[in-house]
């Protein structure tokens, strides 16, 4: 599915210190959770959010990009 490939590409760019194979594996595992959902239009979005959360929770803080400071 092209949208899942795009999710993988975005996360590889967002988390350059994490091996691309790990990101690919994470996204594909998350996709398996949602693939049979009723509302399929949102599957890529749900997969990306779940994968980001999993990556953020499972890696050291130095591997995750810092959040932008609040505007002000």
BATIDO-163621 format. One record per residue: residue number from 0; residue in one letter; x, z, y of N, C-alpha, C in turn. Coordinates in steps of 0.02 Angstrom, whole numbers, m for minus. Layout:
N
    n  res    n_px    n_pz    n_py   ca_px   ca_pz   ca_py    c_px    c_pz    c_py
  NUM    A       X       Z       Y       X       Z       Y       X       Z       Y
...
***
This chain:
72
    n  res    n_px    n_pz    n_py   ca_px   ca_pz   ca_py    c_px    c_pz    c_py
    0    X      42       0     m58       0       0       0      45       0      62
    1    X      34     m47     106      75     m57     165      75       5     210
    2    X      18      37     218      14      95     262      57     153     237
    3    X      60     161     172     102     215     144     176     198     154
    4    X     194     135     148     263     114     162     280     128     235
    5    X     233     118     280     244     132     351     252     207     363
    6    X     214     248     328     222     321     332     292     340     311
    7    X     315     313     255     382     328     230     434     309     283
    8    X     428     249     311     476     226     362     477     272     422
    9    X     418     293     446     415     338     504     448     405     489
   10    X     436     432     430     464     498     413     540     493     402
   11    X     563     437     375     636     428     368     669     428     437
   12    X     636     396     485     662     395     553     659     465     585
   13    X     605     500     573     595     566     603     642     619     573
   14    X     659     613     510     702     662     476     764     627     448
   15    X     811     607     491     869     570     468     917     609     422
   16    X     914     675     424     959     715     382     932     726     311
   17    X     872     703     299     842     710     232     850     644     196
   18    X     873     646     134     883     583      97     817     542      93
   19    X     821     478     109     762     436     106     725     439      39
   20    X     761     446     m15     729     451     m81     685     513     m86
   21    X     707     568     m55     667     629     m55     602     620     m16
   22    X     608     587      42     549     574      83     501     527      46
   23    X     528     475      16     487     428     m23     450     465     m78
   24    X     484     508    m114     454     546    m168     400     593    m142
   25    X     414     627     m87     365     673     m58     302     636     m37
   26    X     310     580      m2     251     542      21     211     517     m38
   27    X     244     490     m88     208     463    m146     171     518    m184
   28    X     202     577    m189     167     634    m221     106     656    m181
   29    X     113     658    m115      56     676     m73       1     623     m79
   30    X      22     561     m82     m27     506     m88     m69     513    m151
   31    X     m38     534    m206     m74     544    m268    m130     595    m261
   32    X    m120     644    m217    m172     696    m206    m234     667    m172
   33    X    m224     617    m130    m279     592     m89    m306     524    m111
   34    X    m273     492    m158    m290     422    m175    m362     414    m199
   35    X    m391     464    m229    m460     458    m253    m511     490    m207
   36    X    m491     502    m145    m538     532     m97    m594     485     m78
   37    X    m648     513     m55    m707     473     m37    m696     431      25
   38    X    m664     459      75    m653     423     138    m581     397     138
   39    X    m572     338     113    m506     310     103    m472     288     167
   40    X    m510     279     220    m481     257     284    m431     307     311
   41    X    m440     370     295    m397     422     322    m340     443     275
   42    X    m336     412     217    m285     431     168    m214     428     197
   43    X    m193     373     230    m125     372     257    m112     428     307
   44    X    m160     443     350    m152     497     398    m145     565     363
   45    X    m188     577     314    m185     640     277    m119     646     239
   46    X     m96     591     210     m33     591     173      25     607     220
   47    X      25     575     278      80     586     326      82     659     349
   48    X      24     686     366      22     756     388      45     804     333
   49    X      22     792     272      41     836     216     116     829     202
   50    X     142     769     205     213     759     192     256     792     246
   51    X     236     784     309     273     816     363     274     892     355
   52    X     217     920     338     213     992     329     258    1014     271
   53    X     255     977     216     296     994     157     371     989     175
   54    X     390     935     209     461     927     228     482     983     274
   55    X     443     998     324     460    1050     372     466    1118     338
   56    X     423    1133     290     425    1198     257     480    1203     205
   57    X     505    1146     180     552    1149     125     625    1136     144
   58    X     638    1123     208     707    1110     229     730    1162     278
   59    X     795    1163     289     823    1211     337     803    1190     408
   60    X     798    1237     453     778    1221     522     822    1169     556
   61    X     886    1166     538     931    1118     570     915    1046     549
   62    X     879    1036     494     863     969     471     800     941     502
   63    X     762     984     536     699     964     566     709     953     640
   64    X     685     896     667     693     884     739     659     938     780
   65    X     692     957     834     663    1008     878     602     980     913
   66    X     555    1023     927     496    1002     964     515     992    1037
   67    X     479     948    1069     492     937    1140     469     998    1179
   68    X     506    1016    1232     485    1073    1272     421    1056    1309
   69    X     381    1107    1324     318    1095    1359     331    1065    1428
   70    X     287    1020    1447     293     989    1514     277    1041    1567
   71    X     312    1037    1620     294    1086    1671     343    1092    1722
***
